[in-house]
């Protein structure tokens, strides 16, 4: 009888260890991918410089396509955040960070 209860405890323990390990890994991943407002400003700056370079080499067509893609991404992020519960300036700030927060990795 004790052997059976020990097995159940070890299975429950393994399950709780797995859950704890997964939470720690997810937390580490969230921290690694976290962006903030200064990083988003840097991403926007790099995007503007890239658009100027693209405009100088290929003209307005590709510049507008790329700018349109970033605008569409921002509107999509703003829509998702607004549906999720974000309102007002907080939703705009979060969508801005979602769009240009990759400036962290430059």
N, C-alpha and C positions, 0 to 999 in steps of 0.2 A: 504494500500500500504506500509506504513512504517513497518507494522508488518512483511510483506513478506521480505523486505530488511533486517530487523533485524535478521530474521531467517537465511538468507543467510550469513550474517556477522558472526553469532554465529557458523554456520556450518564451514565456512572458518577458523574461529578462532580455533575451535575444531580440525580441520585438521592440522593447523599449530602447535598447542600445541602437538598433537600426534607425528608429525614429529620431533619436537624439543625434546620431551621426548625420542623418539626412538634413536635419535642421541646421546643424553646424556648417555643413557644406553649402547649403542654400544661403545662409547668412554670409559666409565668406564670398560667395559669388555676387551677392547683392552689393556688398561693400566694394568689391573690385570693379563692378560696373556702375557704381553710383557716380552721378554727375552733379555739378552745382552751377550756379549762375555765372561765375567767372569763366568756367569751361565753356558754357554756352556762348558767351560773348566772344571767346576766342574762335569757336567753331563758326559763328556768324562772320567774323572778320576774315577768316580763311576762305569762307564761301564767297564773300564779296571779291576778294583778291582773285580767286579762281575764275569768277564770272568775268572780271575785267580782262584776265589773260585770254579766256575763251573768246570773248568779244573781239579782242584785238587780232586773233588769229583766224577765226572762222565767221565772224560777223554776228548779226543779231539773232539769227535763226536758232543756233545751238544755245546761245545765251538764254533766250526765252524758254527753250525747252527745259534746260537745267533749272532755271529760276521757277518755272512752273512746277517741276517735280518737287522742289523744296516747299513751295507754297501748298501743294496738294498734301504733302506729308504733314505740314503744320496744321492744316485744316482737319485732316484725318485724326491727328493726335488730339486736337482741341475737341473734336466731336466725341471721341472715345472718353476723354477725361470728363467732359461735361455730362455725358450719359452716366459715367461712374459715380459722380457726386461732386465733382469740382465745379465751383461757381466763381464768376467774376475774375478778378485779377489773378487769383491763385490758379485758376484753370489756364489762363493765358501763359503764366510763368511756367507751369508744368509742361505745357505743350511746347513752349520755346526751348526748354531744357531737353525735352524728348527729341526735338528736331535738330538742335545744334550742340547738344551735350557731348558729342564725340570729340569736341575740342580738347578734352582731357587727355587724349592719347596722341597728341601732336608733339 
